[in-house]
Amino acid sequence: MSQARPSDPNFETRVRSSFERQGIMKTIGARLLSVAPGVVRIELPWSEAVTQQHGFVHAGVVSTIADNACGYAAYTLMPADSEVLGVENKINFLAPARGERFVSVGRVIKAGRTLAVCTGEVWAHENGKETLVAVMQTTMMALVK
């Protein structure tokens, strides 16, 4: 994993401001748990509104919180005059997404000038037990404003 050194001392404010502008995060009820250099955690409470026909959280929603955690982890290391955009990802679903809440952890593996490779995990929390339900690898791009 690369050494996480943000070039922007106000990275957390920038990440939180960007997150608040995302309609999808509001729609599904997700919130930022933590923002640190190269690592972001997002929490999603269980809601029937985000389930599929078997009552599990839909794979698209699981993918969304993993993608966002990875994107914002990358964004913590990007210059102040940039925005973040995903350019590719792959996700593996390891278990049905059932639980009271879900926590996605995005981490930067390697950050370059333009691209950052990240890994994400989504953990289901139920009755004090954690289950890894998905893993993602993604590439994020810094867009200069």
Secondary structure, DSSP 8 states (H G I E B T S, - for coil): ------S-TTHHHHHHHHHHT-HHHHHHT-EEEEEETTEEEEEEE--GGGB-TTSSB-HHHHHHHHHHHHHHHHHTTS-TTEEEEEEEEEEEE-S---SSEEEEEEEEEEE-SSEEEEEEEEEEEETTEEEEEEEEEEEEEEEE-
